[in-house]
Structures are given as structure tokens and as C-alpha cells.
Amino acid sequence: MSHMCPLCNGFQQFHYQCSKCGHHIEEVGRIMDYFDDYSAYMEIDQLKQIDGIPTTLSGHECAHLFYCPMCHHEEVKLIEE
């Protein structure tokens, strides 16, 4: 079975509030895309082994970074694939 992130593939939108100020936070991409200049082109499952989150590979989760434009807080949300 192939697992696909509904956020990466545009199947679904997610709306979260900032845990600091309650303002709407914006999705700014997968956290693994911020590792280095080439990480966006690497195999996703390979990057999940080194993303620092132990459940992303085994739990079929995709870690996305969300940013609050109001208070500048950043949060990582795990999206079920």
C-alpha cells in the first residue's frame, strides 16, 4: 500500500491555530525540505529516517512546518498519510 500525504498532494487543507497566540497559522512546507539545498529532491522515506521524529516513517506521518504571521511562532504538525 502506498501512503501519500494529503497536504503535500493537495487532497486536503488543514487549519490550525497558533498554540501561543491563537491566530491562524500558515503551512510553509515539509520540515525535511528545510534540511539543506538538496533535501527536497531526496527520497522521502530516506529523509524520514533522519528527521528527528521517530514516528514519521513507521507511523506514516508527514511533518509539516506551520508559521504564525502574528507572533512569529513556528510549529511542527504531523499529518497522517
TORKOLDREN-344049 format. One record per atom (N, C-alpha, C): residue in one letter; z, y, x. Coordinates in steps of 0.2 Angstrom, whole numbers, padded with zeros to 4 digits, always signed. Each point is the difference from the previous one (the first is absolute). Layout:
AZYX;...
***
This chain:
M+0000-0006+0004;M+0000+0006-0004;M+0000+0006+0004;S-0004+0005-0001;S-0001+0006+0004;S+0005+0005-0004;H+0004+0004+0004;H+0004+0005-0002;H-0003+0007+0001;M+0000+0004-0004;M-0003+0007+0001;M+0005+0005-0003;C+0001+0005+0004;C+0004+0006-0002;C-0003+0004-0005;P+0003+0001-0006;P-0003+0003-0006;P-0001+0008+0002;L+0004+0002+0004;L+0000+0007+0002;L-0006+0002+0005;C+0000-0005+0005;C-0006+0001+0005;C-0007-0001-0003;N+0000-0004-0005;N-0006-0001-0003;N-0002+0004-0006;G+0005+0004-0002;G-0001+0005-0006;G+0000-0004-0007;F+0003-0005+0000;F+0001-0004-0006;F+0006+0003-0005;Q+0005+0004+0004;Q+0005+0002-0004;Q+0003+0006+0004;Q+0003+0005-0004;Q+0003+0006+0004;Q+0008-0001-0001;F+0003+0002+0004;F+0008+0000+0000;F+0002+0007+0000;H+0005+0001-0004;H+0004+0007+0000;H+0007-0001+0001;Y+0002+0003+0006;Y+0007+0000+0002;Y+0003+0007+0000;Q+0007+0000+0000;Q+0003+0007+0001;Q+0004-0001+0007;C+0000+0006+0003;C+0004+0000+0006;C+0007-0001-0001;S+0003-0005+0005;S+0007-0002-0001;S+0004+0006+0003;K-0002+0005+0003;K+0004+0006+0002;K+0000+0006-0005;C-0006+0002-0003;C+0000+0005-0004;C-0003-0001-0007;G-0002-0006-0002;G-0003-0002-0006;G-0007+0003-0002;H-0003+0003+0005;H-0007+0002-0001;H-0005-0005+0000;H-0006+0000-0002;H-0005-0005+0000;H-0002-0001+0007;I+0000-0006+0003;I-0002-0001+0007;I-0007-0003+0000;E-0004+0002+0005;E-0007-0002+0001;E-0001-0005+0005;E-0005-0005-0002;E-0001-0006+0004;E-0005+0003+0006;V+0002-0001+0006;V-0004+0002+0006;V-0003-0005+0004;G+0000-0007-0002;G-0003-0005+0003;G+0005-0006+0002;R-0003-0005+0003;R+0004-0006+0002;R+0003+0002+0007;I+0006-0002+0000;I+0004+0002+0006;I-0003-0003+0007;M-0004-0005-0001;M-0003-0003+0006;M-0006+0004+0002;D-0003+0004-0004;D-0005+0004+0002;D+0002+0006+0005;Y+0007+0001+0000;Y+0003+0005+0004;Y+0002-0002+0007;F-0001-0007+0001;F+0003-0003+0007;F-0004+0003+0006;D-0007+0000+0000;D-0004+0003+0005;D-0007+0001-0002;D-0004+0003+0004;D-0007+0001-0002;D-0004-0005-0003;Y+0002-0006+0002;Y-0004-0006-0002;Y+0003-0005-0005;S+0006+0002-0002;S+0003-0005-0004;S-0003+0000-0007;A-0004+0005-0002;A-0003-0001-0007;A-0006-0005+0000;Y-0002-0002+0006;Y-0006-0004+0001;Y+0003-0007+0002;M+0006-0002+0000;M+0003-0006+0002;M+0001-0004-0006;E+0000-0007+0001;E+0002-0005-0005;E+0006+0002-0004;I+0001+0000-0006;I+0006+0002-0004;I+0005-0004+0001;D-0001-0007+0000;D+0006-0005+0001;D+0002+0000+0007;Q-0004+0002+0005;Q+0002+0000+0006;Q+0005+0006+0001;L-0002+0006-0003;L+0005+0006+0000;L+0006-0001-0003;K+0000-0004-0006;K+0006-0001-0004;K+0005-0004+0005;Q-0002-0004+0005;Q+0005-0003+0004;Q+0004+0005+0005;I-0003+0006+0001;I+0003+0004+0004;I+0002+0007-0003;D+0000+0000-0007;D+0002+0007-0003;D+0007+0001-0001;G+0004-0004+0002;G+0007+0001+0000;G+0004-0001-0006;I-0004-0003-0005;I+0003-0002-0007;I-0001-0007+0000;P+0005-0004+0000;P-0001-0007+0000;P-0003-0004-0006;T+0000+0004-0006;T-0003-0004-0006;T-0007+0002-0001;T-0003+0004+0003;T-0007+0002-0002;T-0005-0005+0000;L+0000-0005+0006;L-0004-0005+0000;L+0002-0006-0005;S+0006-0002+0001;S+0002-0006-0004;S+0000+0002-0008;G+0002+0006-0001;G+0001+0002-0007;G-0006+0003-0003;H-0006+0000+0003;H-0006+0003-0002;H+0001+0007-0003;E+0003+0004+0005;E+0001+0007-0002;E-0004+0005+0005;C-0002+0006-0002;C-0003+0005+0003;C+0004+0006+0001;A+0002+0002+0006;A+0004+0006+0001;A-0003+0006+0000;H+0001+0004-0005;H-0003+0007+0000;H+0005+0006+0001;L-0003+0005+0003;L+0004+0006+0002;L-0001+0005-0006;F+0006+0002-0002;F-0001+0006-0006;F+0004+0006+0003;Y-0003+0006-0002;Y+0003+0006+0003;Y+0001+0005-0006;C+0006+0003+0001;C+0002+0005-0005;C-0002+0007+0003;P-0005+0003-0004;P-0002+0007+0002;P+0005+0006-0001;M+0005-0002-0004;M+0005+0005-0001;M+0006+0000+0005;C+0002-0006+0002;C+0006+0000+0005;C-0002-0003+0007;H-0007-0002+0000;H-0002-0003+0006;H+0003-0007+0002;H+0003-0003-0004;H+0003-0007+0001;H-0006-0005-0001;E+0001-0005+0005;E-0005-0006+0000;E+0004-0006-0002;E-0004-0004-0004;E+0003-0007-0002;E-0005-0005+0000;V+0002-0006+0002;V-0004-0006+0000;V+0001-0004-0006;K-0005-0002-0004;K+0000-0004-0006;K-0004-0006+0001;L+0003-0006-0002;L-0004-0006+0001;L-0003-0002-0007;I-0007+0000+0001;I-0004-0002-0006;I-0002-0007+0000;E+0002-0003-0006;E-0002-0008-0001;E-0007-0001+0000;E-0002-0004+0004;E-0008-0002+0000;E-0001-0005-0005;
***
